[in-house]
Amino acid sequence: MMGEVRILGIQFAGQRFDDAIEQMLAAAARGPRLRAHFANVHSTVEAVRDRSLAAVFASAGMICTDGMPLVWLARRQGVPFAERVSGPDAMLAVCDRGRALSLRHYFFGGAPGVAEAVSRKLSARLPGLIVAGTQSPPFRPATAIEDDPVIEAINQTRPDVIWVALGAPKQEFWAAAHESRLEAKLILPVGAAFDFHSGRIRRAPRWMRRVGLEWLYRLASEPRRLGRRYLVTNVRFLLLLARARLHR
């Protein structure tokens, strides 16, 4: 069950979590190819400012509501069954349920060693998980000479699912730019999911995630890095919503 909702110009899939996961699994197993993004308040505000990011979202097969404010807005727009579909939660669910389909997973991104740590942790947690490969590229734009071998190396492992963690919005642009050259059926930029599932960063308690306070937990954990992102962006999000309402 899914209802399309438009929030600040982005077309979101208002849906139950399980329905989103089933759609992803179906794409990975049978196609057609699906590139899905997990948009939160920050990336939604960035897409208002950056038209190229908005174009990436517009060209995707699915934009998930990764953040309770977006879920609440979706429900107010007439999709009462909308639930949060976050990158870390989707990653765990697709890896778990994908075992029955023998899906092959490729982990691309993260700091040096993080992709390997993710594959080890998830393999221990989910016996039978098939890891096609891992790769942690340097934290800088790849040159044209480097780009081709990266895509070739990924395709040689025959993955069904590619998990991309290059940081937003770099990972969004990378996934959109390389989608046509990647042979995997499911391409998912998941940001901090690598850090959470590798154990590098501790995630907020479940109750904070349920009530929309995960951002506050992360802000308290990394105030220097995330202070401007959360405090300024959250205020801007509210102002953009107010302006959109006035225009309506």
Rosetta silent file (secondary structure, phi, psi, omega in degrees, C-alpha in Angstrom):
SEQUENCE: MMGEVRILGIQFAGQRFDDAIEQMLAAAARGPRLRAHFANVHSTVEAVRDRSLAAVFASAGMICTDGMPLVWLARRQGVPFAERVSGPDAMLAVCDRGRALSLRHYFFGGAPGVAEAVSRKLSARLPGLIVAGTQSPPFRPATAIEDDPVIEAINQTRPDVIWVALGAPKQEFWAAAHESRLEAKLILPVGAAFDFHSGRIRRAPRWMRRVGLEWLYRLASEPRRLGRRYLVTNVRFLLLLARARLHR
SCORE:     score description
SCORE:     0.000 S_00000001
   1 L     0.000  130.875 -177.133    0.000    0.000    0.000 S_00000001
   2 E  -149.951  142.364  174.651    1.441    3.354   -1.006 S_00000001
   3 E  -130.415  128.182 -179.889    0.269    6.936   -1.374 S_00000001
   4 E   -77.204  134.731  176.556    2.295    9.603   -3.139 S_00000001
   5 E  -133.264  145.964 -178.807    2.755   12.860   -1.212 S_00000001
   6 E  -111.884  121.970 -179.410    4.532   16.045   -2.212 S_00000001
   7 E  -127.724  115.005 -179.528    6.575   17.886    0.405 S_00000001
   8 L    51.526   41.185  174.636    8.513   21.021   -0.590 S_00000001
   9 L    88.948   -6.504 -179.626    8.598   19.880   -4.192 S_00000001
  10 E  -102.332  133.631  179.466    9.756   16.301   -3.545 S_00000001
  11 E   -88.932  107.554 -179.369    7.476   13.386   -4.383 S_00000001
  12 E   -96.047  151.706  171.927    7.604   10.976   -1.443 S_00000001
  13 E   -93.597  101.940  175.280    6.266    7.443   -1.250 S_00000001
  14 E   -79.271  113.764 -172.077    4.025    7.442    1.798 S_00000001
  15 E  -156.376  164.794  172.161    3.967    3.756    2.721 S_00000001
  16 L   -72.870  150.671 -179.410    4.263    1.146    5.413 S_00000001
  17 H   -57.509  -47.237 -177.428    7.798    0.053    6.209 S_00000001
  18 H   -63.352  -35.345  178.533    7.127   -3.569    5.239 S_00000001
  19 H   -66.036  -39.553  177.969    5.611   -2.535    1.901 S_00000001
  20 H   -63.201  -43.725 -179.376    8.721   -0.495    1.072 S_00000001
  21 H   -64.386  -41.273  179.376   10.997   -3.431    1.918 S_00000001
  22 H   -63.825  -37.285  177.681    8.934   -5.823   -0.205 S_00000001
  23 H   -66.030  -39.558  178.122    9.161   -3.468   -3.171 S_00000001
  24 H   -65.794  -44.508  179.907   12.934   -3.278   -2.774 S_00000001
  25 H   -63.493  -39.640  179.220   13.277   -7.052   -2.499 S_00000001
  26 H   -63.164  -41.230  178.822   11.113   -7.574   -5.580 S_00000001
  27 H   -64.675  -44.713 -178.493   13.301   -5.206   -7.591 S_00000001
  28 H   -63.631  -35.823 -175.609   16.515   -6.870   -6.416 S_00000001
  29 H   -84.163  -38.132 -172.057   15.236  -10.344   -7.229 S_00000001
  30 H  -126.009  -15.137 -174.480   13.344   -9.750  -10.464 S_00000001
  31 L    81.011 -179.183   -4.177   13.789   -6.158  -11.587 S_00000001
  32 L   -68.228  169.173 -176.268   13.232   -3.698  -13.053 S_00000001
  33 L   -58.112  142.361  178.639   16.086   -1.746  -11.518 S_00000001
  34 E  -129.905  125.320  169.885   15.171    0.467   -8.573 S_00000001
  35 E  -110.309  114.962 -177.815   17.158    3.394   -7.185 S_00000001
  36 E  -117.343  141.751  178.424   15.621    4.458   -3.899 S_00000001
  37 E  -118.770  151.589  179.144   16.666    7.331   -1.644 S_00000001
  38 E  -110.550   95.867 -174.592   16.000    7.924    2.043 S_00000001
  39 E   -93.494  129.614  175.772   15.253   11.638    2.334 S_00000001
  40 L  -110.291 -171.233 -178.806   15.172   13.316    5.718 S_00000001
  41 H   -59.381  -43.060 -177.627   14.530   16.922    6.723 S_00000001
  42 H   -62.217  -49.911 -178.048   18.083   17.943    5.896 S_00000001
  43 H   -68.901  -28.611  176.014   18.144   16.471    2.395 S_00000001
  44 H   -66.513  -44.036  177.512   14.661   17.840    1.706 S_00000001
  45 H   -65.312  -40.743  178.637   15.794   21.354    2.574 S_00000001
  46 H   -62.173  -35.966 -179.948   18.976   20.894    0.525 S_00000001
  47 H   -68.440  -26.678  174.997   16.898   19.850   -2.491 S_00000001
  48 H   -68.140  -38.880 -178.558   14.989   23.142   -2.264 S_00000001
  49 H   -79.365  -36.934 -172.738   18.286   25.011   -2.454 S_00000001
  50 L  -111.345  106.460 -177.014   20.066   22.738   -4.950 S_00000001
  51 H   -65.882  -28.991  179.120   18.143   22.060   -8.145 S_00000001
  52 H   -68.028  -35.703  175.817   20.576   19.335   -9.203 S_00000001
  53 H   -69.393  -39.803  176.660   19.768   17.382   -6.033 S_00000001
  54 H   -60.053  -37.615  179.216   16.057   17.927   -6.649 S_00000001
  55 H   -67.534  -36.751  176.623   16.559   16.484  -10.144 S_00000001
  56 H   -62.122  -45.527  178.540   18.261   13.405   -8.675 S_00000001
  57 H   -63.978  -39.643 -178.680   15.282   12.825   -6.389 S_00000001
  58 H   -65.071  -28.823 -177.261   12.840   13.407   -9.244 S_00000001
  59 L   -89.265   -3.721 -177.388   14.563   10.742  -11.365 S_00000001
  60 L   -79.180  159.712  177.723   14.556    8.098   -8.595 S_00000001
  61 L   -80.691  -23.430 -178.602   12.167    5.184   -8.432 S_00000001
  62 E  -157.651  133.904  171.913   11.318    5.780   -4.774 S_00000001
  63 E  -117.534  114.788 -175.544   11.876    8.507   -2.191 S_00000001
  64 E   -90.725  149.609  177.983   11.308    7.190    1.326 S_00000001
  65 E   -82.341   92.466 -179.148   10.231    9.260    4.327 S_00000001
  66 L   -98.810   77.419 -178.194   13.354    8.995    6.493 S_00000001
  67 L   155.061  132.303 -176.524   12.314   11.189    9.383 S_00000001
  68 H   -63.862  -34.247  175.640    9.235   11.466   11.567 S_00000001
  69 H   -57.651  -37.707  178.832    8.444   15.082   10.540 S_00000001
  70 H   -70.656  -37.269  176.469    8.063   13.857    6.973 S_00000001
  71 H   -63.250  -44.766  179.545    5.920   10.940    8.127 S_00000001
  72 H   -61.499  -40.245  178.626    3.658   13.308   10.085 S_00000001
  73 H   -66.240  -39.298  178.031    3.295   15.557    7.041 S_00000001
  74 H   -62.206  -41.297  178.979    2.480   12.558    4.843 S_00000001
  75 H   -65.468  -38.202  178.700   -0.241   11.508    7.279 S_00000001
  76 H   -67.824  -25.227  179.704   -1.667   15.017    7.301 S_00000001
  77 L   -87.996   11.424  173.332   -1.797   14.915    3.509 S_00000001
  78 L   101.950   16.947  176.503   -4.086   11.914    3.543 S_00000001
  79 L  -119.273   79.445 -171.950   -1.760    8.913    3.900 S_00000001
  80 L   -66.590  -20.874 -177.412   -2.588    7.686    7.416 S_00000001
  81 L   -90.343    1.788 -177.654   -0.595    4.467    7.078 S_00000001
  82 L   -59.330  138.013  177.790    2.706    6.227    6.261 S_00000001
  83 L  -131.334  163.803  177.579    5.655    5.022    8.356 S_00000001
  84 L   -73.084  132.081  176.242    9.284    5.958    8.672 S_00000001
  85 L  -124.700   92.574 -175.869   11.538    4.129    6.217 S_00000001
  86 L   -95.696  157.700  179.126   15.120    4.945    7.207 S_00000001
  87 H   -58.576  -50.185  179.946   18.330    3.809    5.566 S_00000001
  88 H   -61.029  -40.858  179.991   19.699    1.880    8.575 S_00000001
  89 H   -68.981  -41.641  179.061   16.397    0.091    9.198 S_00000001
  90 H   -65.000  -38.107 -179.706   15.906   -0.736    5.517 S_00000001
  91 H   -60.660  -46.152  179.935   19.457   -2.013    5.277 S_00000001
  92 H   -65.342  -42.236 -177.489   18.949   -4.477    8.099 S_00000001
  93 H   -68.076  -43.662 -179.708   15.560   -5.612    6.783 S_00000001
  94 H   -66.349  -41.070  177.634   16.673   -6.090    3.160 S_00000001
  95 H   -64.129  -40.855 -179.198   19.783   -7.982    4.241 S_00000001
  96 H   -66.386  -58.259 -175.157   17.715  -10.141    6.586 S_00000001
  97 H   -72.977  -22.368  179.512   14.806  -10.970    4.273 S_00000001
  98 H   -71.005  -13.218  178.186   17.036  -11.102    1.215 S_00000001
  99 H   -63.131  -35.359  179.648   18.677  -14.262    2.518 S_00000001
 100 H   -67.445  -20.607 -179.749   15.636  -16.270    1.416 S_00000001
 101 H  -102.051    2.635 -177.876   16.181  -14.918   -2.116 S_00000001
 102 L    56.328   39.681  179.771   19.970  -15.514   -2.071 S_00000001
 103 L   -70.573  143.659  178.841   20.576  -11.835   -2.783 S_00000001
 104 E  -103.778  128.812 -173.358   24.177  -10.720   -3.215 S_00000001
 105 E  -113.121  138.126  175.938   25.147   -7.478   -1.441 S_00000001
 106 E  -120.442  128.760 -178.453   27.919   -5.017   -2.233 S_00000001
 107 E  -107.065  113.526 -172.956   28.942   -2.427    0.379 S_00000001
 108 E  -121.712  114.809  175.910   30.435    0.704   -1.195 S_00000001
 109 E   126.696 -164.205 -178.351   31.629    3.655    0.862 S_00000001
 110 L    81.108  168.544  175.168   32.362    4.614    4.425 S_00000001
 111 L   -67.441  162.707 -179.276   35.701    5.491    5.988 S_00000001
 112 L   -51.045  126.590  178.159   38.590    3.076    5.374 S_00000001
 113 L    89.152  -13.490 -176.058   37.699   -0.315    6.801 S_00000001
 114 H   -72.294  -41.713  178.995   34.075    0.535    7.593 S_00000001
 115 H   -59.875  -40.005  178.155   32.552   -1.308    4.610 S_00000001
 116 H   -66.749  -40.084  179.442   34.463   -4.432    5.614 S_00000001
 117 H   -64.661  -39.128  177.170   33.350   -4.019    9.226 S_00000001
 118 H   -60.013  -46.581 -177.690   29.709   -3.698    8.108 S_00000001
 119 H   -63.837  -38.366  179.157   29.952   -6.915    6.093 S_00000001
 120 H   -67.333  -47.038 -177.489   31.521   -8.785    9.024 S_00000001
 121 H   -63.785  -44.866 -178.252   28.988   -7.543   11.585 S_00000001
 122 H   -70.242  -34.836  178.133   25.975   -8.223    9.394 S_00000001
 123 H   -65.255  -37.304  177.890   27.290  -11.632    8.342 S_00000001
 124 H   -70.843  -36.083 -178.896   27.670  -12.596   12.009 S_00000001
 125 H   -77.571  -31.904 -175.732   24.227  -11.256   12.834 S_00000001
 126 L  -124.647   81.091 -179.531   22.540  -12.745    9.750 S_00000001
 127 L   -55.486  134.818 -179.104   24.009  -16.187    8.962 S_00000001
 128 L    97.329   -7.342  176.038   23.750  -16.958    5.271 S_00000001
 129 L   -61.631  131.305 -178.869   24.062  -13.329    4.154 S_00000001
 130 E   -99.748  113.253  177.330   25.899  -13.263    0.826 S_00000001
 131 E   -97.806  112.192 -179.766   28.472  -10.455    0.592 S_00000001
 132 E   -74.214  -35.584 -179.410   29.524   -9.963   -3.021 S_00000001
 133 E   176.813  169.840  177.511   32.184   -7.400   -2.154 S_00000001
 134 E  -139.526  154.322  177.735   33.205   -4.261   -0.278 S_00000001
 135 E  -161.740  133.651  176.082   35.022   -1.081   -1.207 S_00000001
 136 L  -117.515   96.772 -178.387   35.860    2.169    0.580 S_00000001
 137 L   -71.172  161.199  178.330   36.776    4.814   -2.040 S_00000001
 138 L   -65.900  151.318 -178.606   38.857    7.879   -1.100 S_00000001
 139 L   -82.092   68.619  175.030   36.967   10.880    0.268 S_00000001
 140 L  -162.332  160.635  178.416   37.366   13.020   -2.836 S_00000001
 141 L   -61.756  133.797  178.164   35.750   13.123   -6.284 S_00000001
 142 L   -73.987  141.609  175.145   36.911   10.203   -8.418 S_00000001
 143 L   -78.832  165.576  179.883   38.681   11.043  -11.653 S_00000001
 144 H   -61.127  -33.853 -179.179   37.456    9.639  -14.951 S_00000001
 145 H   -67.701  -36.900 -179.539   40.445    7.281  -14.976 S_00000001
 146 H   -78.130  -29.201 -171.792   39.513    5.924  -11.537 S_00000001
 147 H   -63.391  -46.420 -177.259   35.793    5.747  -12.193 S_00000001
 148 H   -59.594  -48.089  178.253   35.769    2.996  -14.816 S_00000001
 149 H   -61.740  -32.469  178.807   37.735    0.441  -12.757 S_00000001
 150 H   -63.630  -48.382 -179.546   35.449    1.080   -9.768 S_00000001
 151 H   -65.033  -41.193  179.921   32.309    0.289  -11.761 S_00000001
 152 H   -63.130  -41.999 -179.505   33.959   -2.715  -13.407 S_00000001
 153 H   -63.749  -39.416  178.340   35.085   -4.084  -10.042 S_00000001
 154 H   -65.998  -47.913 -177.243   31.571   -3.792   -8.636 S_00000001
 155 H   -64.020  -31.147 -179.465   29.932   -5.409  -11.658 S_00000001
 156 H   -64.885  -23.250 -179.436   32.377   -8.306  -11.647 S_00000001
 157 L   -84.784   -5.274  178.253   31.061   -9.409   -8.265 S_00000001
 158 L    55.047   54.049 -179.802   27.510   -9.738   -9.698 S_00000001
 159 L   -78.101  150.760  171.177   25.696   -7.958   -6.851 S_00000001
 160 L   -92.752  -30.565 -177.578   21.921   -7.741   -6.655 S_00000001
 161 E  -129.778  132.995  174.275   22.037   -4.879   -4.155 S_00000001
 162 E  -117.083  120.351  176.549   24.543   -2.037   -3.892 S_00000001
 163 E   -96.954  124.492 -174.361   24.640   -0.117   -0.613 S_00000001
 164 E  -115.913  122.421  179.479   26.206    3.330   -1.056 S_00000001
 165 E  -131.523   83.936 -179.615   27.536    5.331    1.895 S_00000001
 166 L  -115.426    5.841 -174.989   29.452    8.358    0.645 S_00000001
 167 L    85.305  143.021  179.653   27.686   10.980    2.727 S_00000001
 168 L   -87.730  139.968    3.228   24.778   13.098    1.537 S_00000001
 169 L   -96.003    8.963 -177.969   24.419   14.474   -1.051 S_00000001
 170 H   -55.761  -42.056 -177.945   27.540   12.968   -2.638 S_00000001
 171 H   -67.097  -31.899  178.301   26.065    9.471   -2.452 S_00000001
 172 H   -66.227  -45.154  179.477   22.829   10.652   -4.113 S_00000001
 173 H   -66.138  -40.065 -178.980   24.714   12.128   -7.059 S_00000001
 174 H   -63.434  -45.941 -178.689   26.962    9.068   -7.354 S_00000001
 175 H   -61.949  -42.907 -179.063   24.045    6.643   -7.421 S_00000001
 176 H   -68.668  -39.810 -176.689   22.162    8.652  -10.046 S_00000001
 177 H   -70.070  -30.104 -174.267   25.229    9.196  -12.235 S_00000001
 178 H  -106.463   -0.522 -176.149   26.263    5.514  -12.258 S_00000001
 179 H   -52.550  -45.387 -174.871   22.870    3.817  -12.202 S_00000001
 180 H   -69.423  -20.370 -177.622   22.862    2.995  -15.918 S_00000001
 181 H   -97.011  -15.231  179.649   26.326    1.394  -15.745 S_00000001
 182 L   -86.394  137.783 -176.722   25.735   -0.694  -12.646 S_00000001
 183 L   -89.127  -11.507  178.448   24.293   -4.156  -13.224 S_00000001
 184 L   -65.641  147.331 -178.550   22.702   -4.486   -9.784 S_00000001
 185 L   -84.446  -22.027 -176.252   18.929   -4.224   -9.740 S_00000001
 186 E  -127.951  121.301 -178.168   18.713   -2.338   -6.429 S_00000001
 187 E  -122.230  120.726 -171.450   20.808    0.747   -5.627 S_00000001
 188 E  -132.936  104.413  170.676   20.396    2.280   -2.175 S_00000001
 189 E   -73.603  124.325 -171.534   22.316    5.294   -0.793 S_00000001
 190 L  -127.211    6.506  171.909   22.108    4.845    2.985 S_00000001
 191 L    53.774 -120.978 -172.600   24.452    7.394    4.565 S_00000001
 192 L   -71.623   -1.817 -179.389   25.156    6.748    8.247 S_00000001
 193 H   -56.967  -36.948  179.234   23.846    3.166    8.074 S_00000001
 194 H   -62.305  -43.946 -178.907   27.431    1.923    7.596 S_00000001
 195 H   -65.609  -39.646  179.599   28.584    3.699   10.743 S_00000001
 196 H   -67.144  -50.464 -173.830   25.658    2.360   12.762 S_00000001
 197 H   -77.356  -16.453  174.554   25.849   -1.256   11.621 S_00000001
 198 H   -85.375  -13.108 -177.187   29.648   -1.404   11.841 S_00000001
 199 L    87.790    4.981 -178.516   29.476   -0.222   15.438 S_00000001
 200 L   -69.362  -36.668  178.268   31.486    2.904   14.644 S_00000001
 201 L  -129.341  136.155  178.958   28.675    5.191   15.864 S_00000001
 202 L   -81.491  136.031 -179.168   26.000    4.312   18.395 S_00000001
 203 L   -88.759  156.999  179.268   22.436    4.834   17.234 S_00000001
 204 L   -61.911  150.762  176.151   19.696    6.548   19.217 S_00000001
 205 L   -57.915  154.379 -175.948   17.454    4.362   21.404 S_00000001
 206 H   -58.226  -37.548 -177.236   14.388    2.988   19.666 S_00000001
 207 H   -66.025  -33.826  177.979   11.979    5.171   21.661 S_00000001
 208 H   -69.298  -34.985  177.277   13.744    8.339   20.490 S_00000001
 209 H   -67.314  -37.670 -177.434   13.481    7.164   16.885 S_00000001
 210 H   -66.518  -35.578 -175.161    9.761    6.473   17.294 S_00000001
 211 L   -98.584    8.640  174.930    8.946    9.968   18.569 S_00000001
 212 L    82.982   26.852 -177.705   11.164   11.833   16.102 S_00000001
 213 L  -113.285   15.740  178.843   14.069   12.679   18.408 S_00000001
 214 H   -61.331  -35.344  179.575   16.886   10.735   16.756 S_00000001
 215 H   -60.770  -36.583 -179.405   18.283   14.035   15.455 S_00000001
 216 H   -68.061  -38.827  177.629   18.577   15.308   19.043 S_00000001
 217 H   -63.410  -44.886 -179.656   20.524   12.212   20.096 S_00000001
 218 H   -67.648  -36.604  177.384   22.917   12.611   17.161 S_00000001
 219 H   -62.697  -42.799  179.079   23.299   16.327   17.862 S_00000001
 220 H   -67.356  -30.420 -179.549   24.230   15.595   21.473 S_00000001
 221 H   -78.301  -35.363 -177.287   26.713   12.930   20.305 S_00000001
 222 L  -135.514   66.007 -174.340   28.375   15.091   17.619 S_00000001
 223 H   -63.374  -36.670 -178.238   27.541   18.749   18.369 S_00000001
 224 H   -66.765  -45.494 -175.898   30.438   20.253   16.420 S_00000001
 225 H   -76.291  -35.408 -171.335   29.811   18.340   13.227 S_00000001
 226 H  -108.485   -2.282 -176.475   26.018   18.320   13.291 S_00000001
 227 H   -55.905  -54.732 -178.789   25.133   21.523   15.132 S_00000001
 228 H   -66.005  -40.482 -177.520   24.568   23.710   12.098 S_00000001
 229 H   -57.145  -46.294 -174.714   23.026   20.898   10.092 S_00000001
 230 H   -84.101  -49.619 -174.488   20.282   20.199   12.603 S_00000001
 231 H   -67.721  -49.928 -178.928   19.588   23.514   14.305 S_00000001
 232 H   -70.293  -44.467 -177.414   19.752   25.766   11.243 S_00000001
 233 H   -65.006  -40.750 -179.566   18.240   23.246    8.837 S_00000001
 234 H   -62.597  -40.799  177.658   15.326   22.396   11.131 S_00000001
 235 H   -65.255  -42.250  179.987   14.413   26.071   11.477 S_00000001
 236 H   -64.410  -36.941  178.375   14.681   26.554    7.725 S_00000001
 237 H   -59.973  -45.694  179.328   12.464   23.516    7.162 S_00000001
 238 H   -64.054  -39.272  178.954    9.728   25.050    9.322 S_00000001
 239 H   -66.354  -40.426  178.293   10.036   28.392    7.517 S_00000001
 240 H   -64.790  -38.938  177.212    9.803   26.710    4.108 S_00000001
 241 H   -64.525  -41.357  179.597    6.696   24.819    5.216 S_00000001
 242 H   -64.439  -41.343  179.096    5.127   28.049    6.478 S_00000001
 243 H   -65.099  -41.518  179.042    5.912   29.806    3.205 S_00000001
 244 H   -63.692  -37.982  179.568    4.474   26.947    1.167 S_00000001
 245 H   -67.282  -39.678  178.449    1.298   27.019    3.253 S_00000001
 246 H   -63.546  -39.635  179.689    0.918   30.767    2.744 S_00000001
 247 H   -65.343  -36.360  178.518    1.320   30.328   -1.018 S_00000001
 248 L   -68.140    0.000    0.000   -1.391   27.682   -1.024 S_00000001
